[in-house]
Amino acid sequence: MSPESLRLRLSFLALLALLAFGALVARLWFLQVLSSEEFEAQAQSNTVRVLYEPAPRGRIFDRNGNVLVDNRESLVVTVDRFTFDTEFDEDGQEALVLRLATEISRAGRLTKVFEINDALGDSRFGPLDSVPVADDVTENFEIILAERADEFPGVGTDLRSVRTYPYGDLGAHILGYVSLLSEEQYELVADDPKTYRRNDEIGQTGIEASFESVLRGVPGFTRLEVDNVGDPVRVIEQVDPVAGADVHLTLDIDIQAMAEKELLAGLGEARQQETDDPNDPPFKAPGGAMVVLDPNGSEVLAMASFPTYSPSEFVSGFSDDRWAELQDPNNHQPLHNRALAGIYPPGSTFKLFTAYAAMNSGVIGPRGVLDTRTLYEDTGVYVVPSCEEDVIASCTFKNAEEAIYGPVDLIRAITVSSDVYFYYLGDTMDRADRFDREGIQRAAVLFGFGAQSGIALPGEGVGRVPSPSAAEAAGEPWRTGDSIVLAIGQGVLGATPLQLANGYAAFANGGTLYAPKMVERVENPVTGEVVQAFADRVLNQVYLPNSIRTPILHGLLGVTSELEGTAYFAFAGFPHEEWEVAGKTGTAEVVGKADNSLFAAFGPNPNPEYVVVAIMEESGFGASVAAPAVRRVLEPLATDSVPAVRTIDDLADLSGPVEGSESEEDGVDASSGGAA
């Protein structure tokens, strides 16, 4: 090798060494100067641990100060998932779970192996979480665990605040329940200032969900400095948890208990009925709803839905099988709030609004085809004049059971529930050029049908108000027969029990449609200071002069007090003189099933304080089932004898399963009507 070649190679090696040294210096400068703050923060985080302390949720009260939902402390067994997954093979995991289930059960809290495995397999817990596997264990087990810690690596106990229900299952659909966050829910609240963690609970339904932001407290935390093995060295910062605010409802728990009891009793009575024809569908009476409102502000005093469920089941969680049972339509959807979300044809209870539409649009009046006292001959059958292809299935529409009422005016037509009279109104409004073809639909909307009411509960149903314009927009035909069956609350018309009750409340109070009010106020749990108060909210002011209201009211009063009234026998012996009740029966036809039974009422007149609506699925005539149930609610209110409920021991079991079918009902046989 020549000297020049050697020098060239040495120079090249020197350059490489210089470049490598320069890169090393640059990297050291980057690490020690530019990134010093970042690594200092990382180093500090490696020596700091944050322990979170959950805050108690706010309580829920009724209007009289009774605690409906409270908190209690529960000693919970937890398993550190990281330890469980890394320190044990499959056989070791099975052995640990078996030992744990055995010892917890011996200590007085029966726990099965599959329950622990289900908890450990729950995808809502991360690989570093402490998974709760059993709650409400005894202090004796905590002592056992401390003495035998080497047998249960990664197993510990934690004191947690859980929901408790002093009145058991009462008002379950209103109150709702809390359960662990789903992954989707966590993504929505991850940035919430109230600091949700992946294994936290959140309100899922009812008041627990709609008032989650105030019921949830602000968690506390302790920031600790720890040494290299994780032992605490000192407390850097400590912040105490702040309990959630208390929510006070308009609900009266005594009236709620009475409504749930009478709803269940009415369904039981319905199932004892026998059909007139062995080919008729049986009265399965699988479920129903009852709503009690104060019409002066539409405050919700009670809202019952059956079948129901126990919110306490969600406190400790349950198996996938149990969740499937609660969701199974064959079990009639106990989690479904029928009062709020069930959509039903209102049947003859809708005749109040048809009557209003006829009077407000001039069909009944000085220049209309009828006056309030004009007699119309009810022969039991209504034959559509000049009937061709513009009606549904038939040109003939009949009263229920083909009853003949003879001469009827508006008042008597309401009292006896003459379908023929209202068929005539529906036909006239549909085909007479000088009247509003959609007068019934406009009246329904004025009284709140076809729209959510704005109540402070999630999951409210919208209902359906079919109309010629909507049908034409959808490319579907609208025939005279559609208007005829609409006039008696049938066809594809659908309303929730709450909508029906709120519509009656607007009529009862003289024309003010309020948003149903569920919550009175939110209070600071420590000081009692009112954080937020909720005023009455007016949705609409309905034109309702005495010339329209009085005849309709007289017809409704006759339903319960006159011998030919459809609910006369259901209200026999009621103190009418001191407490007049206006009401309307309804029997809504459902294709392939027994009729739904309905009744709507308000009193005392002339200054009503209560509106009660009951809808009972597949239960028959409104006069036979729903009306007696409503009477049993109204009479204690009229006589100031509502039974007081103070403990769970005062309550009957209100959540048992029944035979039947789903709650959402559509359809009607247009040829047979569907009377009261």
Helices and strands as residue ranges (DSSP letters): H 3-29, I 30-34, H 36-46, E 48-53, E 60-61, E 67-80, H 81-87, H 90-106, H 113-120, E 130-134, H 139-147, G 149-151, E 155-164, H 172-175, E 178-180, H 183-189, E 201-203, H 206-210, H 212-215, E 220-226, E 232-239, E 246-249, H 253-271, E 288-294, E 299-306, H 313-316, H 320-327, G 329-331, H 338-341, G 347-350, H 351-360, E 376-378, E 381-383, E 396-398, G 400-402, E 406-408, H 410-416, H 419-431, H 439-446, H 468-473, H 480-486, H 497-508, E 512-514, E 519-523, E 530-533, E 538-541, H 546-561, G 569-571, E 580-590, E 593-605, E 610-616, H 626-638, G 648-650
